[in-house]
Amino acid sequence: MQIEEFLEQSARQFPEKTALVCEDQRLAYREIEEQCNRLAHALIALGIERGDRIAVYLDNSVEAVLSIFAILKAGAVFLVVNPTTKAEKLAYILNNCRARALITHAKKLAVVKDRLPQMAHLQNIIVAGTIVEAIENGAKLFSPLDELLTQHTQSIQPPLKRCIDIDLAALIYTSGSTGNPKGVMMTHLNIVTAARSITHYLENTGADIILSVLPLSFDYGLYQVLMGFSVGATVILEPSFAYTQVILEKLSAENVTGFPLVPTMAAILLQMKGLSPGRFPCLRYISNTAAALPPSHIERLQALFPAVRIYSMYGLTECKRVSYLPPDQLAARPASVGRAIPNTEVYIVDERGGRAGPGTVGELVVRGAHIMKGYWEKPEETDRVLKPGPLPGEKVLHTGDLFRMDEEGYLYFVGRKDDIIKTRGEKVSPKEVEAVLYAMPEVKEAAVIGVPDPILGQAIKAVVVFAEGTTLSERDVMRHCAARLEDFMVPKSVEIRATLPKTTTGKISKRELELATPPANSVSLR
């Protein structure tokens, strides 16, 4: 089965049912299916071939959803780029995967056009919204999205299938240990397997109405649409959680049954005044992933939503989801991230690679059809995480995360083996942030670490040494980062030091920084 068949099957079964609510638009499954087919035919007419990579650089929107399914229908590979990504990183991603086309919005053209000369493989740029500037730039071809759809008004049937389920469907870019993001390669089979497993334990059906404020560039947000369409549910897609009161009103007005969140959102909800138990009688479940919810937050959420099933989950981009804690186990095991999701096996290995017994801390290993094919054109990094499994020819995923497992198979997160920071549900490479810090002429030395945070999971902290005579402040450093990094990558705090601790080989000792007591002059712009 291919991912686009989620939409196609629901369009056949529930043609007039509302599939998507977004930006005051309400589209039925039939409408979405027809528009996706038209756009898919347009992509093929532009020369898109099976396996070509197409980037989607859009905010949460109808156009973003249409683009994802149209790309799949055209037999191509989609990648959703975080809409706050700056020009330099956007160019790196598009060049790295040699994207043939980009679908974006007119308001983002200024970012895109800054780096067009560097993106030699990019042949088509499809633009939603009104283009108010010159749309030709050398060999680059800009096509208004509305015009493409108009040119293919008769092409409402899906194109002939070009792929099978082991073909590549998506690249999901995540931070790498070298500082540059790496593309996680997911096949149709990988994504369909994960979606079916998650919808099984969440008990999703066509009766569900799922409200998501998570960006589609975040796999947790992407899967809300994919899973919703797979069962014929209604998905309400919001741009963000910034206007919390508006979201709460929609939860009531739309009779929402499913509400995926991350710990930051949970913390905001728990601080809201006027929320009372039972306010959302239709809400059936709340799911959480990214970072673990603090036990105190779980207890308060259960009190605020007494009839709602709360699912605590753990996963990583390389396989989407690993475990979930059944809601009836929350009180008994609040510190656990649960047991393996359906059709998945997990186990712990010790330092010698042997299976560890209950209670022993070791690296978590995952087996299943949802495990990625590898990192795009990074064989060495792939080999570090995909290693031979128990069956001949099989590869299993070594997560790099330290866990222990109890005798009943429930998992407990202990820590990370590498220094990748996981904050707000996103993975951040310290090297990438450090590169931005070092771009400041005044910065002599810099180190970026993750510090425990009850809401973010980890908060990004920058420790810098300025050149002599520098008068910049911590806030100046944070403003510099905010202008060059995605929102979730901007340090939450900055510490200025005279020197940084070093190892015997002269390297900056991040371990000493992590163990140090947070200084009094740490500053936050948030």
ABEGO torsion letter per residue (X at the ends): XBAAAAAAAAAAABAABBABBBGGBBBBAAAAAAAAAAAAAAAAAAGBBBGBBBBBBBBBBAAAAAAAAAAAAAGBBBBBBBAABBAAAAAAAAAAAGBABBBBBAAAAAAAAAAAAABAABABBBBBEBBABBABBEABBBBBAAAAAAAAAABABBBBBABBAABBABBBBBBBAAGBBBBBBBBAAAAAAAAAAAAAAAGBBAABBBBBABBAABAAAAAAAAAAAAAGBBBBBBABAABAAAAAAAAAAAGBABBBBBAAAAAAAAABBGBBBGABAABABBBBBGBBBBAAAAAAAAAABAABBBBBBBBBAAAGBABBBBAAAAAABAABAEBBBBGBBBBBBBAAGBBBBBGBBBBBBBBEAABBAEBBGBAAAAAAABBBBABBGBBBBBAGBBBBBBAAGBBBBAEBABABBBBGGBBBBAAAAAAAAAABAABABBBBBBBBBAAAGBBBBBBBBBBBGBABBAAAAAAAAAAABBAAABBABBBBBABBBBBAAGBBBAAAAAABBBBAABBBAX
